[in-house]
Amino acid sequence: MTIVNMCRSLRASSCRPLDRCYRFLPCLSDPARRSALGLKVALVMLHLIYVGILFLFDGGLIEKTKREPWYTAIYLALFVATLVQYFVTSASSPGFVLDAMRTVNESNTIFRKALVASKQPASSKNGSVVVTVEGSQMARSLLGSNATSWTKLVMDLYPPGTSVRSLTCSYCNVEQPPRSKHCHDCDKCVLQFDHHCVWLGTCIGLGNHCKFWWYICEETSLCLWTGIMYITYLKANISSAWWKDAIVILLLVTLSISMIFLLLLLLFHSYLVLTNQTTYELVRRRRIPYLRGVPERVYPFSKGACRNLYEFCCLRSSKYRMERLPTVQELEEKSRPYTFCDVVTCRCCC
């Protein structure tokens, strides 16, 4: 019994520092958040190691910095911008369905009261979710219905006759707009769900896909520039201390692998942006109900490369912009083969 009591006392004493740490840093008490925090610290340390080794070993870089300070200043600016973009992206919301539903219902409740008081034609605007109708029609559709504003808005995005039950998430118990999906890591439904990024510790969706693209673009540029500087060092100091060359070569190999992965990821997401797709829609196309009957080479949500790029870069500031499913006529138009006149008139771009 004495040994058991000693073990219990040792275990209790060892847990006290952890309890104090969890009290001051509540995020560490959650295993998922603790793991995400560990990955962020590891990523920052990797960046510091790669850049630190370069400045520690390469005396020529120090001399070049004295002669041409702008070169090193631009490189360090890219380094800082990449880390800042990483934390901005990881802290940004992907656009959760519950938040959009709450915003729409609150906005339309206020609008309903104003409509009853004014009895004038009006428009209800909620970020990028815009409902613009005549006053009498709005009174019939909202005031004369028991359905919530969110349910009516979601149902209007689907073809007539769609069942509400088939659109309701079994986990969140909320109606999902088109292109939404429940993320089991975040335990929330995400608008235009792309994927859950482990390194960022968050989902990539409608609200932060643009930030994610810029992050991988900056990260790819930083890896490429760092790799060039490593190769320059090896060319100038290949006959120096062998252990330095071994460390630099090892880091260069891992950096090259990371750069290839990031470059492929950047090209892949650029293709998704130009065709208005998500990773989930591309990978699970046959399992998504609204994409089952669409031919493989048809992009149902694409509005042309130029329009897709404009909306991705300029309209992604709103996390609650939703798209309706295309009609049969629109899908037939998109599946029509390109002709010479289509190429001349830039049908693929507009």
N, C-alpha and C positions, 0 to 999 in steps of 0.2 A: 504493500500500500504506500509505503514511503517513496518508492521509486516512481509509482504512478503520480503521486502528488508533486514530486519534483519535476516530472515531465510536463505536467499541466502548468506549473508555475513558470517553467522555461518558455512554454508555448505562449502563455499570456504575456510575459515580458517582451517576447519577440514581436508580438502583434501590436504592442502599444505604439511604437514609432509609426507603423503603417496606419493605425487609426488616426494618429495626429496628422499624418500626411493627407489622408482622405478627407479629414475635416477641413484642412486649409485648401486642398485641391480636390473638390468633389468629382471632377471629371476622371480622376484616376481610379475611383471606386467601380466604374463601369468597365468590364473587360474589353468591350468593343472599342470604346473611346480611348482606353489605355493602349490598345494595340495600334489604333490610328495615330495616336500621339507618338508612339515609338517609331512608326514608319516615317513620320514627318521629321523627327530628330535624326533618324538614320539618313534620310535624303539630304538634309542640310549638311550633315557631317561629310557625306560623300562629295558634295560640291566643294566644301572647304578643303578637303584632302587633295582633290585633283588640282585645284588652283594653288593651294599652298605648296605642294611638292614642286610645281612648275617654278614658282618664284624662289623657292628655297635652293633648288639645284641649278637653275639657269642664270648664271652671272651675266650672260649676254643680254638677257631680257631686262635686267636691272640697268645696264648701260644704255640699252635702247630706250628705256623709259625716261632716262635723263635727257637723251637727245630728242626724242619724239614723245613727249608726255601724252599727246592726244591719242596715240595708239593704245596705250594701256588704259587711259581714261575711258575710251569707248568700250574696251573689253570689260572693264570692271562695271561700267554702267549696264551693259548687257547682263552681266552676272547678277547684279542687284535686281534688275528688272525681272529676271527669270524667277528669282526667289519670291519677290513681291507678288508676281502674277500667280505663282503656285499657291501662296497663302490666300490671295483674294479669291481664287477659284475654289479652293477647299472650303472657304467660309461662305460662299455664295449659295443661295437656295436654288435647287433645280426646278422649282415651280411645283409645289405639292397640290394635289387635287383638293384636299381638305381646305387649304388656304384659299384657293380660288373659289370654292363653293361658299365659304364664309364671306368672302368679299362680295361676291355676286348677290347673295341673299340680303346682306346688309345694305348694299347699294340700291337694290330694287325695293326694299322696304321704305327707304327714304324717298325714293322716286314715287312709290305708290301714294304716300301721304301728300307729296307735292302735287301729284296729278289730280287727286280728289279735290284739293283746294283750288287748283287753277282751272281744271277742265279745258286745258289748252293743249294743242299738239306739242309733243316734247320728245326728247331723245334721252335715253338713259345710257350713260357711258361709264364703263368700269375699266379703267386702264385701256387695254386693247380689246376687251369684250364689249362690243358696241351693240346696243339694241335701239334701233331708230324706226319708229312706227307712228302712225297718226294716233291722236289721243283716244278716240273711240275704240280703235282696235286694241290699244294697250289696255283699256279698261275691261274689254271683253276677255282678253287672253290672260291677264293677271288677276284682276279683281274678281272675275267670275269663275275662277278655277281654284280647286283645292290643292293642286300640285304646287310645289315650291318653285321659286324662280329658277333655281339651279336645275331641277329635273326638267322643266320645260326647255331651258336653254340647251341641255345635253340632248334631249330628244329631237330638237330641231337640227342637230348636227348629223343625225342618222336618217336612213331612208324611212319613209312612212311605214307603220306597221311593226316596227322593231319593239320587242318586249323590254320593259324596264328591268325585269328580273335578269335578263341575259346581259345587261350592261352593269349590274351592280357587283361591286367587288365583295367577295365573300369574307375578306379580312377587315376592310375599312367600313363596309356596309354603306358605300357611297357610289352614286352613278358615275361611271368612268366616261369621259369624253373620248372621241377617237384618238388613237395613237398613245393612250395612257396605259400604264402597267403598274402593278403593285411590286415594289421592291422589298424583298424579304430581309435585306440587310438594314434598310432604313425603317422598315415596317410602315411604309406609307405609299400611296399611289402617286406617281410622278407623271406630269404632263409631258408628252413627247419623250418618253423614256428611251434613253440611248443605251446606257450600261451603268453599272455601279463600279466606280474606280476605287480600288483598294488603296492605292498610293495617296489619293486625295482624301479618302475617308468619306466620300459623299457620292450621291448619284449625279450623273450627267443627264440633263434634260433640257426642256425649253428655256429655263431661266439662266443656265450657265454653260450651254454648249459652245457659244461664241467665246466665252472666256477660256474654256478648255482648249479650243482650237488655237487661240493665241498663245496659250501656255506651251503646248507641244511645239509650236512654231519657234518660240524663243528658246526652248530647251534644245531643239534640234540645231539651231544656229549656234548656241553656246557650245554644244558638243563638237560641232564641226570646227569651230574656231580653236577650241582647246586642242583638238586632235592635230590641227596644222601646227600649232605651237609646240606640241610634243615632238612631232616629226622634225621640225626645224632644230630643236634641241639635240636630237639624236644625230642629225647630220653634222652638227658643229662640234659635238662632244662624244663621238663614238669611241674614241680611244682613252677616255677618262676612266674614272673608277668603275670597275665592272659591276659593283653592287648598285650604283646609281643607275647604270644602263638597264640592269635587270628590273629594278623597280619601275622605271619609266616605260619599258617595253610591256611589263605586266599591266600597268595602268592603261597603256595605249590599246592593248588588245581588248580589255573590258570596255574601254571607251568606244572602240570601233563597233563592238557588238551592240552597245546601247544606242549608238548613232544610227545603225542600220534599222534597229527596231523602231526608233523614234521617227525616222524618215518614212518608213512604211506606214506607220500609224498616221503621220501627217498627210500622206498621199491618200490613205483610205478615208480619213475624215473629210478631206477636201472633195473627194468624189461623193461622199454622202451629202455634203453641203450643196454641191452643184445639182444634185438630183433630188434634193429635199427628202432624204431618207434618214432612218436611224439605224444604228447597229442591230438593235433588236428586230426591227422590221426586215432587215436584210438577211439575218441569220435564221430567224424563225418564221420566214414568210409563209410557209405552207401550214403553220400551226395557228396563224392569226386569222380569225374569221373573216374580217373585211378585206383580206388580201388573197384568200384561197382561189377565187375565180379570176384573179388578174394575171395576165400572161407575165412571164419572167422578165421580159425586156421592157415592160411598161412601168413607169413610175407614176402611180396614181395621184400623188400630192405635188408633183413637179409643175411649176408654172413657167418653165424655161430657165436656163442657166443664169441669165442676167437677173431675172426677177427673184430667183431663189437666193442668189448671192446678196442682193439688195435687202431682202427681208431678213436674212441671217445676220447681216452686219448692222443694219439700221433699225430693225423692228424688234430685235431680241431684248430690248430694254424692258419690255413688259413680260412678266412671267406667266401671264394668264391669257395669252392669245391662243385661241383654239381654231382648228380647221374642221370644216364639215367633210363628210365622205363624198367623193365625186359621184356624179350620176352615171347611168349606163351610157348616155350619149357622150359625156366627157371622156369616159374610158375608151369608147370606140374611137373618138377623135385622137386620143393619145396613142392608141395602138396602130393607127394608120401609118403605113410606111412613108418615109420621106421621099419627096419628089424633087426634081431640079428646082421647081418654083419655091418649094419649102426651104431649100438651102439658100436660094437667093434672098428670100424674105426673112431669113434667120428665124425659122420656126422653132429651132432647137433652143434659141436664146430668149424668145419672147413668149 
